[in-house]
Amino acid sequence: MIGLSTYAFFWQHSELAGEQPGLHRLDAFDMLRRTHELGVPLFQICDYAPIEEFSAAELARLAELAEELDIVLEVGTKGVSPEHLRRYLGIAEALGAPLLRSMLYSPASRPTLAEAEQQLGEMLGAFDDAGVTLALETYEQVSSTALVGLVEQLAHPRLGICLDPANTVAALENPVDVIDRCAPYTANVHVKDFAFTRRGGWVGFTLEGAALGTGLLDFEHLVKTVRPEERGINLVIEHWLPLGDSLEETIRLENDWNTHNLDYLRSNHVDVN
């Protein structure tokens, strides 16, 4: 399936939107409804801090709304400490989410690979019992080679990789190499295009987001190599959209990118059902 992430509504649910007169800051329920309006069957609640404060009743209401709108939910967080994963596994179960995306590091923890292996090994049985897959994301702080090695070492059917080739550019990893390396273990894909632009005065470059098909992401290679439709791997749209001259204009562009990126995926023969 094609999905939208909270990162596809980044500026619309940001604190800035709540502080701007005349703007409505989206909450999880709003973003879920917007996902439905766009005809998208999957919504990933990723790195969305308010979800941690939801009561059991609020989680149940969100799950009920998703069921009413016929939308599958996924959840995303950062960190692999057993206590944290146990907390988010509970959230995933309450929402009926079959997948939890995480990263090895969190703001509070930076385990070594050996420590991460021990922590994950302690929790994978619980993920198996719950029927939830844990997908560790590729990003610049841990090489894709190290991440693949960790997943291979644990060799558990409920552990895979959340493939995001854009994230690894900052560590000078070639996105095509990352796709090839991680494809066999990929359980989820974050789809965002990216490009380098010259900074003001032509001194250095900025790496930032781009509308799908206009940047450096080799989407054709990603689909050919990962085979998401054949393997039942969801493609979740995210953005790296910098704040423009005004928040209103940035939000307008964010919505334009959502429409464009959905059209791009659909026109490139990706199943949306």
C-alpha positions as CSV (number, residue, x, y, z in Angstrom):
1,M,0.0,0.0,0.0
2,I,0.9,3.7,-0.3
3,G,0.8,5.5,2.9
4,L,1.2,9.0,4.3
5,S,3.3,9.8,7.4
6,T,3.0,12.4,10.0
7,Y,6.1,13.8,8.2
8,A,3.8,14.5,5.2
9,F,1.9,16.9,7.5
10,F,5.0,18.1,9.3
11,W,4.3,21.8,9.3
12,Q,0.6,21.4,9.7
13,H,1.0,19.6,13.0
14,S,4.0,21.6,14.2
15,E,3.9,23.9,17.2
16,L,4.3,26.8,14.8
17,A,0.9,26.1,13.3
18,G,-0.6,26.2,16.8
19,E,1.0,29.6,17.4
20,Q,0.0,31.2,14.0
21,P,-3.3,33.1,14.1
22,G,-5.8,31.8,11.6
23,L,-4.1,28.4,11.3
24,H,-5.5,25.1,12.6
25,R,-2.9,22.8,14.0
26,L,-3.6,19.3,12.9
27,D,-3.8,16.5,15.5
28,A,-3.6,12.8,14.9
29,F,-7.4,12.6,14.2
30,D,-7.2,15.4,11.7
31,M,-4.2,13.9,9.9
32,L,-6.1,10.6,9.7
33,R,-9.1,12.3,8.2
34,R,-6.9,14.1,5.7
35,T,-5.3,10.8,4.7
36,H,-8.8,9.4,4.0
37,E,-9.7,12.5,2.0
38,L,-6.7,11.9,-0.2
39,G,-7.8,8.3,-0.8
40,V,-4.9,6.8,1.0
41,P,-5.3,3.5,2.9
42,L,-2.3,3.8,5.3
43,F,-1.2,6.3,7.9
44,Q,2.1,6.1,9.8
45,I,2.1,8.0,13.1
46,C,5.9,8.5,13.2
47,D,7.9,10.5,15.8
48,Y,4.7,12.1,16.9
49,A,5.3,12.9,20.6
50,P,1.6,13.5,21.6
51,I,0.8,9.8,21.0
52,E,2.8,9.0,24.1
53,E,0.4,11.0,26.2
54,F,-2.8,9.4,24.8
55,S,-4.9,7.6,27.2
56,A,-6.2,4.1,26.5
57,A,-9.6,5.7,25.6
58,E,-7.9,8.1,23.2
59,L,-6.0,5.3,21.5
60,A,-9.2,3.3,21.2
61,R,-10.9,6.3,19.6
62,L,-8.1,6.7,17.1
63,A,-8.2,3.0,16.3
64,E,-12.0,3.2,15.8
65,L,-11.7,6.1,13.5
66,A,-9.1,4.3,11.4
67,E,-11.3,1.3,11.2
68,E,-14.3,3.5,10.2
69,L,-12.2,5.2,7.5
70,D,-10.8,1.8,6.4
71,I,-7.2,3.0,7.0
72,V,-4.3,0.8,8.3
73,L,-2.2,2.4,11.0
74,E,1.6,2.1,11.5
75,V,3.6,3.6,14.4
76,G,7.1,5.0,14.5
77,T,9.5,6.0,17.3
78,K,13.3,6.2,18.1
79,G,15.3,3.9,20.3
80,V,15.6,0.1,21.1
81,S,15.7,0.0,24.8
82,P,13.4,-2.8,26.1
83,E,11.4,-0.4,28.2
84,H,10.8,2.0,25.3
85,L,10.0,-0.7,22.8
86,R,7.6,-2.3,25.3
87,R,5.8,1.0,25.6
88,Y,5.5,1.5,21.9
89,L,4.5,-2.1,21.2
90,G,1.6,-1.5,23.6
91,I,0.6,1.6,21.5
92,A,0.9,-0.4,18.3
93,E,-1.3,-3.2,19.7
94,A,-3.9,-0.7,20.9
95,L,-4.0,0.8,17.4
96,G,-4.0,-2.5,15.6
97,A,-0.8,-1.5,13.9
98,P,1.1,-4.4,12.3
99,L,4.4,-2.5,12.1
100,L,6.5,-0.4,14.4
101,R,9.4,1.6,12.9
102,S,12.3,2.6,15.1
103,M,16.0,3.7,15.0
104,L,18.9,2.4,17.1
105,Y,19.5,5.7,18.7
106,S,17.1,7.9,20.6
107,P,17.6,11.3,22.3
108,A,18.2,9.4,25.5
109,S,20.2,6.4,24.4
110,R,23.0,5.5,22.0
111,P,23.7,1.8,22.4
112,T,26.7,0.0,20.8
113,L,25.8,-2.6,18.2
114,A,26.4,-5.3,20.8
115,E,24.1,-3.5,23.3
116,A,21.5,-3.0,20.6
117,E,21.6,-6.7,19.7
118,Q,21.1,-7.7,23.3
119,Q,18.2,-5.2,23.8
120,L,16.5,-6.3,20.6
121,G,17.0,-9.9,21.4
122,E,15.2,-9.4,24.7
123,M,12.1,-7.9,22.9
124,L,11.7,-9.8,19.7
125,G,9.7,-12.6,21.3
126,A,7.1,-10.0,22.5
127,F,6.9,-8.6,18.9
128,D,6.3,-12.2,17.7
129,D,3.6,-12.8,20.2
130,A,1.9,-9.5,19.2
131,G,2.2,-10.1,15.5
132,V,4.0,-6.8,15.0
133,T,7.0,-6.3,12.8
134,L,9.9,-4.0,14.0
135,A,11.5,-2.1,11.2
136,L,14.8,-0.3,11.9
137,E,15.4,2.7,9.7
138,T,18.5,3.5,7.7
139,Y,19.9,6.8,8.6
140,E,23.2,8.6,8.8
141,Q,24.2,7.8,12.4
142,V,24.5,4.0,11.8
143,S,25.8,2.7,8.5
144,S,23.6,0.6,6.4
145,T,26.3,-2.1,6.5
146,A,26.2,-2.2,10.3
147,L,22.4,-2.2,10.3
148,V,22.2,-5.1,7.9
149,G,24.8,-7.0,10.0
150,L,22.7,-6.5,13.1
151,V,19.5,-7.7,11.4
152,E,21.4,-10.7,9.9
153,Q,22.8,-11.6,13.3
154,L,19.4,-11.6,15.0
155,A,17.8,-13.3,12.1
156,H,14.3,-13.0,13.4
157,P,11.2,-12.9,11.1
158,R,9.7,-10.0,13.0
159,L,12.8,-7.8,12.5
160,G,13.5,-5.9,9.3
161,I,14.6,-2.6,7.9
162,C,12.7,0.6,7.2
163,L,14.5,1.7,4.0
164,D,15.0,5.4,3.6
165,P,17.8,6.0,1.0
166,A,17.7,9.8,1.5
167,N,18.8,9.6,5.1
168,T,22.1,7.9,4.4
169,V,23.4,10.6,2.0
170,A,24.6,12.6,5.0
171,A,27.0,9.7,5.8
172,L,28.3,9.7,2.2
173,E,26.5,6.4,1.4
174,N,25.3,6.1,-2.1
175,P,21.5,5.7,-2.0
176,V,21.6,3.0,-4.8
177,D,24.1,1.0,-2.8
178,V,21.9,1.3,0.3
179,I,18.9,0.1,-1.6
180,D,20.8,-2.9,-2.9
181,R,22.3,-3.8,0.5
182,C,19.0,-3.4,2.4
183,A,16.5,-4.8,-0.1
184,P,16.5,-8.4,1.2
185,Y,15.6,-7.2,4.7
186,T,13.3,-4.4,3.9
187,A,9.9,-4.4,5.7
188,N,8.9,-0.8,5.1
189,V,9.9,2.0,2.8
190,H,10.0,5.8,3.5
191,V,9.6,7.5,0.1
192,K,11.0,11.0,-0.2
193,D,13.0,12.7,-2.9
194,F,15.9,14.9,-2.3
195,A,18.3,17.2,-4.0
196,F,21.4,19.4,-3.4
197,T,21.1,23.1,-4.0
198,R,23.8,25.8,-3.9
199,R,23.6,27.9,-0.8
200,G,23.5,31.7,-1.0
201,G,26.7,33.1,-2.4
202,W,27.5,29.8,-4.0
203,V,29.4,28.6,-0.9
204,G,28.5,25.0,-0.2
205,F,25.3,23.0,-0.7
206,T,22.1,22.3,1.1
207,L,20.5,18.8,1.1
208,E,16.8,19.2,1.2
209,G,13.6,17.6,0.0
210,A,12.1,17.7,-3.5
211,A,8.9,16.6,-5.0
212,L,9.0,12.9,-6.2
213,G,10.6,12.6,-9.6
214,T,12.4,15.9,-9.5
215,G,15.4,15.0,-7.3
216,L,18.0,12.3,-7.0
217,L,16.0,9.4,-5.7
218,D,16.2,6.5,-8.2
219,F,12.6,5.4,-7.6
220,E,12.6,3.0,-10.5
221,H,15.6,1.2,-9.1
222,L,14.1,1.1,-5.6
223,V,10.9,-0.5,-6.8
224,K,12.7,-2.9,-9.1
225,T,15.0,-4.0,-6.4
226,V,12.7,-4.1,-3.3
227,R,9.6,-5.4,-5.2
228,P,7.2,-3.8,-2.7
229,E,4.0,-5.0,-4.4
230,E,5.2,-8.6,-4.7
231,R,6.5,-8.7,-1.1
232,G,3.7,-6.7,0.5
233,I,5.9,-3.8,1.6
234,N,4.2,-0.5,2.2
235,L,5.6,2.8,0.7
236,V,5.1,5.7,3.1
237,I,5.4,9.2,1.8
238,E,7.5,11.7,3.8
239,H,8.9,15.1,3.1
240,W,12.0,17.2,3.8
241,L,10.3,20.5,3.1
242,P,12.2,23.5,4.6
243,L,10.2,26.4,6.1
244,G,9.7,29.0,3.4
245,D,9.0,32.7,3.6
246,S,5.8,32.1,5.5
247,L,4.2,29.2,7.3
248,E,1.1,29.6,5.2
249,E,3.0,29.2,1.9
250,T,5.0,26.3,3.3
251,I,1.8,24.5,4.3
252,R,0.3,25.1,0.8
253,L,3.5,23.6,-0.7
254,E,3.3,20.7,1.7
255,N,-0.2,19.9,0.5
256,D,0.8,20.3,-3.1
257,W,3.7,17.8,-2.5
258,N,1.2,15.3,-1.0
259,T,-1.0,15.5,-4.1
260,H,2.0,15.4,-6.5
261,N,3.7,12.5,-4.7
262,L,0.6,10.4,-4.6
263,D,0.0,11.0,-8.3
264,Y,3.6,10.1,-9.0
265,L,3.4,6.8,-7.2
266,R,0.1,5.9,-8.7
267,S,1.3,6.8,-12.2
268,N,4.4,4.6,-11.7
269,H,2.2,1.6,-11.3
270,V,2.3,1.2,-7.5
271,D,-0.8,-0.4,-6.1
272,V,-2.7,1.9,-3.8
273,N,-5.2,-0.6,-2.4
